[in-house]
Amino acid sequence: MQKGNAQKGLLMEIEGNRRAILSGCRGILTYTESQIRMRTEGGAVSVYGSGLEMGCMTVDGATVCGRLQRIEFEEGTD
């Protein structure tokens, strides 16, 4: 088992620069038009862009829509 792996348990499907489907999320940490940050098993994942919004949210996943510019992973976020 890897320690501190922000991607652990996270599955992402990216459709161009307009939509990202994330499975394995454990809640929303930040929600603005330019950043959506979600908790994962090993840390957090942030989607940056413009006009961002949640297209769909389930118990363990989310769809982020808008103009996606970058995705970052953080390790060990509480």
N, C-alpha and C positions, 0 to 999 in steps of 0.2 A: 504494500500500500504506500503510495506517495504522500508525503506530507506537504502542505502548503501549495497544493495544485489548484489554482483558481478555476481551471477548466473541468475539474473532476465532477462528473455527473451532469455536465452541460452539453447539450446537443444543439447546434445552430444550423439553420438553413437560411441562406441569404439569397434574395431574389434581386439581382442587379444592385442599384443603390437606393431602392425605394422601400424594401421590406426585409425584416429579419424575423424569423420565427425561432424562439428560444424555448427549449424544454429543459427542465431541471432547475428552474428559478425558485427561490424561496421567499420572495417578497420584493417590493419596490422600496429602494432607499432614497432615490432622487427622481423627480419627475418635472422637467421643464421642457420648453420647446426646443432647446438645444442639447439636452442631455437626459437620458433615461438610464438610471443605474439600478441594477438588481442584484440581490444577494444570491450567491450560489453555494454549493456545499463547501467549496474550498476558499471562498472569498467573495468577489463581486465581479460583475461585468458591466461596463458602461458603453452605451451607444451614443455617439455624438453626431450632430447634424443640424438641420434646420427644419422647422415645422414638424417636429417629432410628436407622435401621439401613440397611445396604446390602441391597437386595432382590436385586440382580444386578450383577455386574461383568464387563465384557468388556474387550478390548484397548483400546478407545477410548471406552468409555462406562460409565455406571453408573445404577442406579435407587436413589433414596433414598426410603425409606418412613418414615412416622411422622406426627406433627402438625407440618406446616410452618408457620413463622411469618414468616420473611423470607429473602431471598436477596441476597447482596452480591457485588460484583465488585471485584477488586483488580488493579491494573496492575503489570506488571513483576516479578512474584514469581519468584524463582529456583527 
